[in-house]
Amino acid sequence: MQHYGTDKVSWLFAPIVLLWFLLIGGIGLFNIWKYDTRVLKAFSPVYIYRYFRRGGRDSWTSLGGIMLSITGTEALFADLSHFPVSAVQLAFTVLVFPCLLLAYSGQAAYLMQNKEHVFDAFYRSIPDRIYWPVFIVATAAAVVASQATISATFSIIKQALALGCFPRVKVVHTSKKFLGQIYIPDINWILMILCICVTAGFKNQSQIGNAYGTAVVIVMLVTTLLMILIMLMVWRCHWILVLLFTGLSLVVECTYFSAVLFKIDQGGWVPLVIAAAFLVIMYVWHYGTLKRYEFEMHSKVSMAWIVGLGPSLGLVRVPGIGLVYTELARGVPRIFSHFITNLPAIHSVVVFVCVKYLPVYTVPEEERFLVKRIGPKNFHMFRCVARYGYKDLHKKDEDFEKKLFDNLFLFVRLETMMEGCSDSDEYSLYGQQTERSREGLVNDNGNTTSSFADPTISSIDSIVQIKSPVHANFTGMSSGQTSSQAWVDQTEFLIKCRDAGVVHIMGNTVVRASRDSRFYKKIAVDYIYAFLRKICRENSVIFNVPHESLLNVGQIFYV
């Protein structure tokens, strides 16, 4: 059900959780009234002191099990990316915290008169008349409780993807209103498999509790340490406030942390092993990706080298259009020079396509493509930056190609109309430079166009309005309309190349460890990173490129 999104799933889950808290709170209040109201004295800090003095080391180590009573509160911070802050604050203050206090106090009051039921205190403390309804709600609530863990995992993986620390996986955004509401199918299946393995591998419930308690204590400790850095470097709080926060937080958390250390061999090792495995994956992926990007940045082809090749680029220019996909928004990628060095021909028109996903819901169609020319006009080389929001999907490659070519034709048209435009200038189709283009659209009488959304061409005889950015048939002109012969020639040339065929050229940079590298670096780069690259989503899948027109160009980079 996760693919429906947190918003829709919560509408189904929220009534179950609400009923669950009201039931345990009501049962706790009933047990306090029925068995022993003196249990409320436990809120006094004096009793924890007496507990430690009486039990000694055993009382101290028992804190690892006591952590289970507060572990659920950690999920509230994960929900901050899925729900408003006010909703989380209201739910915890009004419902969660009071009901939990009543539930645990009620079980303590019940145990004061039924000490033999200590191993099954919750179900034993339920009144007989409502036992089975509570049992059903408890089972449903146990299922619903996994929602917090799943949502938190989705949020963490998404942040890791944004930082380049995790292999590319499919991320489905399920809400227009909240940016953080996402669904990741691959992670959902991995969570299911891990949960089955952990449940089947542990011998009893206490070991699962120890594993969970260890994970939560370490997370709270790391969060506090990171919070100190935020207070010092970002918020620039006074040192007294930072010291006060650090002292109060670390006293509590280090006490619990020292207690869970005795539970490592009793199930606490599981989250440490899982965390170590994910740390290796994230570190290796980030290292390999960073080295590959640095290689592409530092090995960009200079424009002087391109211009020195001449209009034919030193090769045979065959009819067609080559779309060269690259992650670089500026410069010519090295994969292009690698391609033309090993093959004797290149397409008549070359377009470097860079797809960028922006942290916004959607990018309007009129602002999606940024087009500019690379080099002189007779080189027929362009750059196109396609910008997508997280909800924009170009499902059919034909539509993506059509929109790209429409904007390419419109750019050529606007460029031709510019007065004083040299061959080496670069003009964007949209943005700040578009304003210059708009001002430069003049007719023979000196009139300018009035709107860029619906551009018009003014002539002596008539005004023809363009309904869309550009039409497929640019050569068919209405009566009386005049156009630059240069623009007609370029447009006919582009249409002829498009009809000859479009080829998608993608680079595949393989990262390998150098021969003199240490053995652990060879294992990390040659095996782990290579395996992660193999199982992550390919660029051809992300861009929906048809296989019959796909050309992969490989190169090896040694680190």
NORWO-V225058 format. One record per residue. N is the residue number from 1. PHI is phi in whole degrees, -180 to 180 (none if undefined). D_CENTER is the distance of its C-alpha to the mean C-alpha in Angstrom with 2 decimals. Layout:
n->N phi->PHI d_center->D_CENTER
n->N phi->PHI d_center->D_CENTER
This chain:
n->1 phi->none d_center->20.22
n->2 phi->-64 d_center->16.54
n->3 phi->-70 d_center->15.75
n->4 phi->-76 d_center->17.76
n->5 phi->99 d_center->15.24
n->6 phi->-61 d_center->15.88
n->7 phi->-62 d_center->18.18
n->8 phi->-74 d_center->20.46
n->9 phi->-65 d_center->20.48
n->10 phi->-66 d_center->21.44
n->11 phi->-66 d_center->24.41
n->12 phi->-84 d_center->25.72
n->13 phi->-81 d_center->24.94
n->14 phi->-58 d_center->26.01
n->15 phi->-61 d_center->29.72
n->16 phi->-66 d_center->29.83
n->17 phi->-66 d_center->28.45
n->18 phi->-60 d_center->30.74
n->19 phi->-63 d_center->33.71
n->20 phi->-63 d_center->32.90
n->21 phi->-66 d_center->32.97
n->22 phi->-64 d_center->36.08
n->23 phi->-67 d_center->37.79
n->24 phi->-69 d_center->37.21
n->25 phi->-66 d_center->38.13
n->26 phi->-67 d_center->41.23
n->27 phi->-64 d_center->42.25
n->28 phi->-63 d_center->41.89
n->29 phi->-63 d_center->44.02
n->30 phi->-65 d_center->46.58
n->31 phi->-69 d_center->46.84
n->32 phi->-62 d_center->47.29
n->33 phi->-69 d_center->50.10
n->34 phi->-81 d_center->51.69
n->35 phi->-98 d_center->51.67
n->36 phi->-165 d_center->51.57
n->37 phi->-77 d_center->50.51
n->38 phi->-67 d_center->51.11
n->39 phi->-63 d_center->47.67
n->40 phi->-67 d_center->46.34
n->41 phi->-65 d_center->47.93
n->42 phi->-64 d_center->44.99
n->43 phi->-72 d_center->43.09
n->44 phi->-78 d_center->45.42
n->45 phi->-64 d_center->44.14
n->46 phi->-62 d_center->47.61
n->47 phi->-73 d_center->46.95
n->48 phi->-70 d_center->44.06
n->49 phi->-64 d_center->46.47
n->50 phi->-64 d_center->49.14
n->51 phi->-64 d_center->46.74
n->52 phi->-68 d_center->45.91
n->53 phi->-67 d_center->49.59
n->54 phi->-79 d_center->50.76
n->55 phi->-92 d_center->48.25
n->56 phi->67 d_center->47.63
n->57 phi->-64 d_center->45.14
n->58 phi->-62 d_center->44.51
n->59 phi->-66 d_center->43.45
n->60 phi->-66 d_center->41.05
n->61 phi->-68 d_center->39.39
n->62 phi->-69 d_center->39.16
n->63 phi->-61 d_center->36.48
n->64 phi->-61 d_center->33.98
n->65 phi->-80 d_center->34.82
n->66 phi->-65 d_center->35.03
n->67 phi->-56 d_center->31.33
n->68 phi->-62 d_center->30.61
n->69 phi->-75 d_center->31.93
n->70 phi->-123 d_center->29.14
n->71 phi->-66 d_center->26.13
n->72 phi->-64 d_center->24.89
n->73 phi->-67 d_center->24.55
n->74 phi->-64 d_center->21.61
n->75 phi->-68 d_center->19.53
n->76 phi->-62 d_center->20.26
n->77 phi->-71 d_center->18.00
n->78 phi->-68 d_center->15.02
n->79 phi->-74 d_center->16.07
n->80 phi->-63 d_center->15.87
n->81 phi->-85 d_center->12.36
n->82 phi->-114 d_center->13.81
n->83 phi->-135 d_center->17.34
n->84 phi->-64 d_center->19.30
n->85 phi->-62 d_center->20.80
n->86 phi->-63 d_center->24.27
n->87 phi->-66 d_center->23.74
n->88 phi->-66 d_center->22.73
n->89 phi->-62 d_center->25.67
n->90 phi->-65 d_center->28.08
n->91 phi->-64 d_center->27.27
n->92 phi->-71 d_center->27.66
n->93 phi->-71 d_center->30.76
n->94 phi->-87 d_center->32.65
n->95 phi->-116 d_center->31.87
n->96 phi->-64 d_center->30.06
n->97 phi->-63 d_center->31.95
n->98 phi->-62 d_center->35.45
n->99 phi->-67 d_center->35.21
n->100 phi->-66 d_center->34.12
n->101 phi->-61 d_center->37.00
n->102 phi->-66 d_center->39.45
n->103 phi->-65 d_center->38.28
n->104 phi->-70 d_center->38.66
n->105 phi->-66 d_center->41.86
n->106 phi->-65 d_center->43.27
n->107 phi->-65 d_center->42.65
n->108 phi->-65 d_center->44.35
n->109 phi->-64 d_center->47.30
n->110 phi->-66 d_center->47.60
n->111 phi->-70 d_center->47.62
n->112 phi->-64 d_center->50.36
n->113 phi->-113 d_center->52.72
n->114 phi->-137 d_center->51.14
n->115 phi->-67 d_center->50.23
n->116 phi->-72 d_center->50.54
n->117 phi->-98 d_center->47.43
n->118 phi->-65 d_center->45.11
n->119 phi->-82 d_center->43.06
n->120 phi->-142 d_center->42.38
n->121 phi->-66 d_center->42.63
n->122 phi->-64 d_center->40.08
n->123 phi->-71 d_center->41.58
n->124 phi->-69 d_center->45.08
n->125 phi->-82 d_center->44.79
n->126 phi->-78 d_center->43.98
n->127 phi->-59 d_center->47.15
n->128 phi->-60 d_center->48.57
n->129 phi->-67 d_center->48.57
n->130 phi->-114 d_center->44.80
n->131 phi->-62 d_center->43.81
n->132 phi->-68 d_center->42.54
n->133 phi->-58 d_center->40.61
n->134 phi->-67 d_center->38.86
n->135 phi->-62 d_center->38.27
n->136 phi->-66 d_center->36.54
n->137 phi->-64 d_center->34.38
n->138 phi->-64 d_center->33.56
n->139 phi->-65 d_center->32.46
n->140 phi->-65 d_center->30.24
n->141 phi->-66 d_center->28.80
n->142 phi->-64 d_center->28.05
n->143 phi->-69 d_center->25.94
n->144 phi->-64 d_center->24.22
n->145 phi->-60 d_center->23.55
n->146 phi->-68 d_center->21.02
n->147 phi->-59 d_center->18.78
n->148 phi->-64 d_center->17.97
n->149 phi->-65 d_center->17.06
n->150 phi->-65 d_center->14.91
n->151 phi->-62 d_center->13.00
n->152 phi->-64 d_center->12.69
n->153 phi->-64 d_center->11.47
n->154 phi->-58 d_center->8.64
n->155 phi->-64 d_center->7.68
n->156 phi->-66 d_center->8.42
n->157 phi->-64 d_center->6.63
n->158 phi->-63 d_center->3.08
n->159 phi->-65 d_center->5.19
n->160 phi->-65 d_center->6.80
n->161 phi->-64 d_center->4.78
n->162 phi->-64 d_center->4.95
n->163 phi->-90 d_center->8.40
n->164 phi->72 d_center->9.28
n->165 phi->-108 d_center->10.43
n->166 phi->-149 d_center->9.57
n->167 phi->-58 d_center->10.76
n->168 phi->-64 d_center->9.04
n->169 phi->-129 d_center->8.94
n->170 phi->-75 d_center->9.20
n->171 phi->-116 d_center->6.83
n->172 phi->-106 d_center->9.52
n->173 phi->-90 d_center->9.60
n->174 phi->-109 d_center->12.99
n->175 phi->-141 d_center->14.25
n->176 phi->-80 d_center->15.54
n->177 phi->-82 d_center->16.49
n->178 phi->-114 d_center->13.62
n->179 phi->-67 d_center->10.17
n->180 phi->-83 d_center->8.93
n->181 phi->-83 d_center->10.71
n->182 phi->-134 d_center->8.74
n->183 phi->-139 d_center->10.29
n->184 phi->-121 d_center->9.61
n->185 phi->-58 d_center->13.17
n->186 phi->-62 d_center->13.42
n->187 phi->-67 d_center->12.50
n->188 phi->-61 d_center->14.84
n->189 phi->-70 d_center->17.61
n->190 phi->-63 d_center->17.22
n->191 phi->-61 d_center->17.60
n->192 phi->-62 d_center->20.64
n->193 phi->-65 d_center->22.23
n->194 phi->-64 d_center->21.84
n->195 phi->-63 d_center->23.32
n->196 phi->-64 d_center->26.21
n->197 phi->-65 d_center->26.90
n->198 phi->-66 d_center->26.98
n->199 phi->-65 d_center->29.16
n->200 phi->-75 d_center->31.49
n->201 phi->-81 d_center->31.75
n->202 phi->-78 d_center->32.79
n->203 phi->-88 d_center->36.42
n->204 phi->-147 d_center->36.32
n->205 phi->-71 d_center->34.32
n->206 phi->-65 d_center->34.99
n->207 phi->-68 d_center->33.09
n->208 phi->-63 d_center->29.93
n->209 phi->-62 d_center->30.55
n->210 phi->-64 d_center->31.00
n->211 phi->-63 d_center->27.73
n->212 phi->-66 d_center->25.86
n->213 phi->-63 d_center->27.87
n->214 phi->-62 d_center->27.23
n->215 phi->-62 d_center->23.45
n->216 phi->-68 d_center->23.59
n->217 phi->-63 d_center->26.15
n->218 phi->-67 d_center->24.28
n->219 phi->-62 d_center->21.07
n->220 phi->-64 d_center->23.33
n->221 phi->-67 d_center->25.08
n->222 phi->-65 d_center->22.09
n->223 phi->-61 d_center->20.77
n->224 phi->-64 d_center->24.25
n->225 phi->-64 d_center->24.45
n->226 phi->-69 d_center->21.23
n->227 phi->-64 d_center->22.63
n->228 phi->-61 d_center->25.75
n->229 phi->-64 d_center->23.99
n->230 phi->-64 d_center->22.36
n->231 phi->-64 d_center->25.82
n->232 phi->-82 d_center->27.51
n->233 phi->-95 d_center->25.32
n->234 phi->-102 d_center->23.43
n->235 phi->-79 d_center->25.72
n->236 phi->54 d_center->28.82
n->237 phi->-72 d_center->30.58
n->238 phi->-66 d_center->34.18
n->239 phi->-65 d_center->34.79
n->240 phi->-68 d_center->36.84
n->241 phi->-65 d_center->34.02
n->242 phi->-65 d_center->31.65
n->243 phi->-65 d_center->34.44
n->244 phi->-65 d_center->35.15
n->245 phi->-62 d_center->31.57
n->246 phi->-64 d_center->31.29
n->247 phi->-63 d_center->34.66
n->248 phi->-64 d_center->34.25
n->249 phi->-72 d_center->30.80
n->250 phi->-71 d_center->31.61
n->251 phi->-61 d_center->34.99
n->252 phi->-71 d_center->33.53
n->253 phi->-72 d_center->30.51
n->254 phi->-68 d_center->32.49
n->255 phi->-64 d_center->35.17
n->256 phi->-68 d_center->32.93
n->257 phi->-64 d_center->31.24
n->258 phi->-65 d_center->34.71
n->259 phi->-73 d_center->35.61
n->260 phi->-74 d_center->32.74
n->261 phi->-61 d_center->33.67
n->262 phi->-78 d_center->36.66
n->263 phi->-102 d_center->34.44
n->264 phi->-61 d_center->32.58
n->265 phi->-81 d_center->35.09
n->266 phi->-113 d_center->35.07
n->267 phi->114 d_center->31.53
n->268 phi->-69 d_center->29.62
n->269 phi->-75 d_center->28.93
n->270 phi->-63 d_center->26.45
n->271 phi->-64 d_center->23.39
n->272 phi->-68 d_center->24.36
n->273 phi->-67 d_center->24.45
n->274 phi->-63 d_center->21.10
n->275 phi->-63 d_center->19.55
n->276 phi->-64 d_center->21.44
n->277 phi->-64 d_center->20.22
n->278 phi->-69 d_center->16.51
n->279 phi->-63 d_center->17.50
n->280 phi->-63 d_center->19.29
n->281 phi->-62 d_center->16.51
n->282 phi->-67 d_center->14.01
n->283 phi->-67 d_center->16.90
n->284 phi->-64 d_center->18.26
n->285 phi->-65 d_center->15.13
n->286 phi->-64 d_center->14.53
n->287 phi->-63 d_center->18.28
n->288 phi->-65 d_center->18.66
n->289 phi->-66 d_center->15.89
n->290 phi->-65 d_center->17.28
n->291 phi->-65 d_center->20.78
n->292 phi->-66 d_center->20.14
n->293 phi->-68 d_center->18.72
n->294 phi->-63 d_center->21.65
n->295 phi->-62 d_center->23.99
n->296 phi->-70 d_center->22.97
n->297 phi->-69 d_center->23.22
n->298 phi->-80 d_center->26.59
n->299 phi->-110 d_center->28.05
n->300 phi->-63 d_center->27.64
n->301 phi->-83 d_center->30.81
n->302 phi->-76 d_center->32.99
n->303 phi->-67 d_center->34.32
n->304 phi->-64 d_center->37.81
n->305 phi->-69 d_center->37.46
n->306 phi->-65 d_center->36.31
n->307 phi->-64 d_center->39.16
n->308 phi->-66 d_center->41.59
n->309 phi->-76 d_center->41.06
n->310 phi->89 d_center->42.50
n->311 phi->-58 d_center->41.56
n->312 phi->-87 d_center->41.63
n->313 phi->57 d_center->39.36
n->314 phi->73 d_center->42.18
n->315 phi->-134 d_center->41.47
n->316 phi->-87 d_center->42.40
n->317 phi->-91 d_center->40.36
n->318 phi->-94 d_center->40.15
n->319 phi->-61 d_center->39.51
n->320 phi->132 d_center->35.94
n->321 phi->-122 d_center->32.59
n->322 phi->-106 d_center->30.13
n->323 phi->-96 d_center->26.43
n->324 phi->-97 d_center->25.06
n->325 phi->-84 d_center->21.25
n->326 phi->-149 d_center->19.99
n->327 phi->-87 d_center->17.09
n->328 phi->-89 d_center->19.70
n->329 phi->-86 d_center->20.27
n->330 phi->-137 d_center->23.70
n->331 phi->84 d_center->26.41
n->332 phi->-98 d_center->27.41
n->333 phi->-69 d_center->25.52
n->334 phi->-65 d_center->27.74
n->335 phi->-61 d_center->27.02
n->336 phi->-70 d_center->29.22
n->337 phi->-66 d_center->32.14
n->338 phi->-64 d_center->31.73
n->339 phi->-69 d_center->32.00
n->340 phi->-75 d_center->35.07
n->341 phi->-76 d_center->36.71
n->342 phi->-99 d_center->36.79
n->343 phi->-119 d_center->37.46
n->344 phi->-84 d_center->40.47
n->345 phi->-145 d_center->39.00
n->346 phi->-144 d_center->36.18
n->347 phi->-68 d_center->35.58
n->348 phi->-64 d_center->37.44
n->349 phi->-125 d_center->34.31
n->350 phi->-120 d_center->31.18
n->351 phi->-123 d_center->27.91
n->352 phi->-87 d_center->25.03
n->353 phi->-104 d_center->21.85
n->354 phi->-122 d_center->18.62
n->355 phi->-100 d_center->15.61
n->356 phi->-120 d_center->13.14
n->357 phi->-103 d_center->10.14
n->358 phi->-95 d_center->10.69
n->359 phi->-80 d_center->9.16
n->360 phi->-129 d_center->12.01
n->361 phi->-66 d_center->12.98
n->362 phi->-153 d_center->15.24
n->363 phi->-108 d_center->17.25
n->364 phi->-56 d_center->20.98
n->365 phi->-58 d_center->22.70
n->366 phi->-73 d_center->25.13
n->367 phi->-115 d_center->22.54
n->368 phi->-76 d_center->20.27
n->369 phi->-108 d_center->22.30
n->370 phi->-114 d_center->23.68
n->371 phi->-120 d_center->26.67
n->372 phi->-151 d_center->29.05
n->373 phi->-95 d_center->31.76
n->374 phi->-114 d_center->31.98
n->375 phi->78 d_center->35.55
n->376 phi->-65 d_center->38.73
n->377 phi->-65 d_center->38.97
n->378 phi->-73 d_center->40.91
n->379 phi->-81 d_center->38.05
n->380 phi->55 d_center->36.00
n->381 phi->-122 d_center->32.65
n->382 phi->-133 d_center->29.75
n->383 phi->-123 d_center->26.17
n->384 phi->-131 d_center->23.73
n->385 phi->-102 d_center->20.31
n->386 phi->-99 d_center->18.49
n->387 phi->-109 d_center->15.96
n->388 phi->-127 d_center->13.76
n->389 phi->-82 d_center->12.01
n->390 phi->-72 d_center->9.23
n->391 phi->-106 d_center->12.36
n->392 phi->-81 d_center->14.43
n->393 phi->-131 d_center->15.31
n->394 phi->-95 d_center->18.24
n->395 phi->-71 d_center->19.53
n->396 phi->-110 d_center->22.80
n->397 phi->-65 d_center->23.19
n->398 phi->-62 d_center->26.56
n->399 phi->-66 d_center->25.13
n->400 phi->-62 d_center->22.79
n->401 phi->-63 d_center->25.86
n->402 phi->-62 d_center->28.09
n->403 phi->-65 d_center->26.00
n->404 phi->-63 d_center->25.67
n->405 phi->-69 d_center->29.42
n->406 phi->-58 d_center->30.35
n->407 phi->-71 d_center->28.69
n->408 phi->-67 d_center->30.26
n->409 phi->-65 d_center->33.66
n->410 phi->-64 d_center->33.31
n->411 phi->-62 d_center->32.50
n->412 phi->-62 d_center->35.63
n->413 phi->-66 d_center->37.62
n->414 phi->-66 d_center->36.66
n->415 phi->-64 d_center->37.18
n->416 phi->-68 d_center->40.63
n->417 phi->-75 d_center->41.61
n->418 phi->-67 d_center->40.79
n->419 phi->-92 d_center->43.96
n->420 phi->74 d_center->44.21
n->421 phi->-92 d_center->41.04
n->422 phi->-87 d_center->41.45
n->423 phi->-65 d_center->40.05
n->424 phi->-90 d_center->37.88
n->425 phi->-72 d_center->36.19
n->426 phi->-118 d_center->32.57
n->427 phi->-125 d_center->31.78
n->428 phi->-79 d_center->28.49
n->429 phi->-72 d_center->28.66
n->430 phi->-130 d_center->26.95
n->431 phi->98 d_center->26.54
n->432 phi->-67 d_center->29.27
n->433 phi->-71 d_center->31.19
n->434 phi->-66 d_center->31.37
n->435 phi->-61 d_center->33.55
n->436 phi->-67 d_center->35.92
n->437 phi->-65 d_center->35.92
n->438 phi->-64 d_center->36.73
n->439 phi->-70 d_center->39.61
n->440 phi->-89 d_center->40.87
n->441 phi->-78 d_center->41.33
n->442 phi->-120 d_center->45.10
n->443 phi->-108 d_center->47.89
n->444 phi->-66 d_center->51.47
n->445 phi->-92 d_center->52.51
n->446 phi->88 d_center->49.87
n->447 phi->-82 d_center->47.85
n->448 phi->-106 d_center->44.07
n->449 phi->-72 d_center->41.52
n->450 phi->-96 d_center->40.72
n->451 phi->-147 d_center->37.18
n->452 phi->-88 d_center->34.24
n->453 phi->-65 d_center->32.64
n->454 phi->-125 d_center->35.88
n->455 phi->-67 d_center->37.48
n->456 phi->-124 d_center->41.19
n->457 phi->-115 d_center->43.65
n->458 phi->-91 d_center->46.92
n->459 phi->-137 d_center->50.06
n->460 phi->-69 d_center->53.76
n->461 phi->-92 d_center->54.14
n->462 phi->-154 d_center->51.02
n->463 phi->-121 d_center->47.43
n->464 phi->-111 d_center->44.93
n->465 phi->-88 d_center->41.68
n->466 phi->-95 d_center->38.50
n->467 phi->-70 d_center->36.68
n->468 phi->-120 d_center->33.51
n->469 phi->-52 d_center->32.15
n->470 phi->-162 d_center->34.23
n->471 phi->-102 d_center->36.24
n->472 phi->-63 d_center->36.45
n->473 phi->-100 d_center->40.19
n->474 phi->-87 d_center->40.66
n->475 phi->-83 d_center->44.21
n->476 phi->-83 d_center->45.69
n->477 phi->-115 d_center->46.82
n->478 phi->-71 d_center->48.85
n->479 phi->-65 d_center->52.42
n->480 phi->85 d_center->53.00
n->481 phi->-81 d_center->49.47
n->482 phi->-111 d_center->49.52
n->483 phi->-147 d_center->46.81
n->484 phi->-66 d_center->46.65
n->485 phi->-64 d_center->47.83
n->486 phi->-65 d_center->45.22
n->487 phi->-66 d_center->42.43
n->488 phi->-63 d_center->44.11
n->489 phi->-65 d_center->44.43
n->490 phi->-66 d_center->40.81
n->491 phi->-66 d_center->39.59
n->492 phi->-61 d_center->41.94
n->493 phi->-65 d_center->40.82
n->494 phi->-65 d_center->37.11
n->495 phi->-65 d_center->37.97
n->496 phi->-64 d_center->40.19
n->497 phi->-69 d_center->37.49
n->498 phi->-63 d_center->34.94
n->499 phi->-68 d_center->37.57
n->500 phi->-73 d_center->38.27
n->501 phi->136 d_center->34.83
n->502 phi->-120 d_center->31.19
n->503 phi->-120 d_center->29.66
n->504 phi->-96 d_center->25.97
n->505 phi->-106 d_center->25.97
n->506 phi->-121 d_center->22.98
n->507 phi->-87 d_center->23.05
n->508 phi->-132 d_center->22.56
n->509 phi->-83 d_center->22.93
n->510 phi->-95 d_center->23.94
n->511 phi->-96 d_center->23.77
n->512 phi->-129 d_center->26.80
n->513 phi->-80 d_center->28.41
n->514 phi->-69 d_center->31.71
n->515 phi->-64 d_center->34.93
n->516 phi->-88 d_center->35.82
n->517 phi->-74 d_center->32.55
n->518 phi->-71 d_center->32.85
n->519 phi->-65 d_center->32.41
n->520 phi->-70 d_center->29.23
n->521 phi->-69 d_center->27.54
n->522 phi->-65 d_center->28.77
n->523 phi->-64 d_center->27.43
n->524 phi->-66 d_center->23.97
n->525 phi->-84 d_center->23.75
n->526 phi->-77 d_center->26.06
n->527 phi->-116 d_center->25.11
n->528 phi->-69 d_center->21.86
n->529 phi->-66 d_center->19.79
n->530 phi->-64 d_center->21.71
n->531 phi->-66 d_center->21.02
n->532 phi->-64 d_center->17.23
n->533 phi->-65 d_center->17.45
n->534 phi->-73 d_center->19.66
n->535 phi->-92 d_center->17.59
n->536 phi->-79 d_center->14.16
n->537 phi->-67 d_center->13.74
n->538 phi->-76 d_center->16.29
n->539 phi->-62 d_center->16.15
n->540 phi->-64 d_center->19.02
n->541 phi->-75 d_center->17.14
n->542 phi->-63 d_center->14.23
n->543 phi->-90 d_center->17.05
n->544 phi->55 d_center->19.41
n->545 phi->-84 d_center->22.16
n->546 phi->-67 d_center->25.48
n->547 phi->-66 d_center->26.81
n->548 phi->-69 d_center->30.28
n->549 phi->-117 d_center->29.28
n->550 phi->-102 d_center->26.79
n->551 phi->-130 d_center->27.98
n->552 phi->-95 d_center->26.18
n->553 phi->-114 d_center->27.50
n->554 phi->-102 d_center->27.12
n->555 phi->-152 d_center->27.87
n->556 phi->-109 d_center->28.01
n->557 phi->-125 d_center->27.04
n->558 phi->-99 d_center->28.61
n->559 phi->-115 d_center->27.28
